[in-house]
Amino acid sequence: MLDRSAGIPPAKGNRPLENRFTTIITEVEKSRKGLAACVVLFLALSAACFLFSERALLVLVRLLGRKLVSYSPEEGFIALATLSIYCAFVLTLPLAGYLLWRGFVLPRVPAWRRWGVPVIATATALFLGGALLGYFVILPAGIGFLVGFETGDVKALISAKKFIHFCGGMIIALGLSFEAPLISFFLARLGWLKPDFFRNRWRHAIIICTVLAAVITPTPDIYNMALMMTPLLGLYLLSFLVVLAAAPRAEPQNRQNRDVP
């Protein structure tokens, strides 16, 4: 019998998927040294931050105005170790951003090579802005609201581990959220993001910001969720203004690319 399958090329539909998978593997291989450097730096910073974790904890306790409690013998150590990990994560972000910029952005857009230092500096400043907003505005308001439900007969005993998760999660989430305008700027420069996207999807943005605020906020109360949702909506508006300013500069380049046969 003849083997009818002989000479039949593989289905073309599978090739794009295979190419994408191969590309992902290649990118991971190229960035292996960078990822290893990030891991080593993160572990080293975690150990270093643990030496100063008690002082860092005092900075957070100032927001509460009272002592924390430990519900198990090991909770004190776990709380300080968790705080060290949060601090090390924040300190590792500039290196991770630089490796991401050099390994994934520059190979695709070499013309942006001179923007490396300004981009990392801007990203760091935006993250610090979000973190400071969380520490000085969002957290004091949220903690004051929750603690305000105490009565003469009911006193809140706040776990050290849960309090660190509450503060660290909200500060890091706000810091990362503040990167949205910078990301929107580059997406607009590439022509991938248009002002019409923001004009036509503002209702979806409200829903998404509400869901994100509910996920990010460690407590289920509406007050803290609204506190988190307000800056997220502000970032949506700011990203729209950034794209509105960056899109006209990207348009002529896009038209020129379309005219090239």
Beta strands, then each sheet from edge to edge (+ up, - down):
end
